[in-house]
Amino acid sequence: MANVLYSQFKEDILSAGYDLSSVTVKAILVDTNDYTFSAAHDDLVDVAAGARVATSGALASKTFTGGAFDAADTVFSTVSGDVSEAVILYVDTGVEATSRLICYVDTFSAGMPVTPIGGNITVQWDASGIFTL
């Protein structure tokens, strides 16, 4: 699989004009043995709890340059659990049924997959950004 934006999020940014600078964006470390990407997935409820290895705090230092969305590298604190092969970004509304999935990332230059051993895990985003429109 390659990195991809979720279909509903693409529709949302075209019609509703999502402003990622003003919402809380979080990341989830994902075990792909328990989750398979589907373009039909819309919200956090579509990602089984068993597939979620760890959830980050809000992404920091979000930027929007040349159509690329980027943020500071993401730290997941004291992670234990299954091997993680992918990361999902989502808009955190505080309610899983309305927390929109943004993108699925499974292509990294280094560091993934990762086996949690109870310490912090840092995901280093690509230098060109997390995704580009």
Sequence and secondary structure as in RCSB ss.txt:
>XXXX:A:sequence
MANVLYSQFKEDILSAGYDLSSVTVKAILVDTNDYTFSAAHDDLVDVAAGARVATSGALASKTFTGGAFDAADTV
FSTVSGDVSEAVILYVDTGVEATSRLICYVDTFSAGMPVTPIGGNITVQWDASGIFTL
>XXXX:A:secstr
   EE HHHHHHHHHT   TTSS EEEEEE TTT    TT  BGGGS GGGEEEE     S EEETTEEE S EE
E S  SS B EEEEEE  SSGGG BEEEEE   SSS SB   SS EEE   TT SEE 
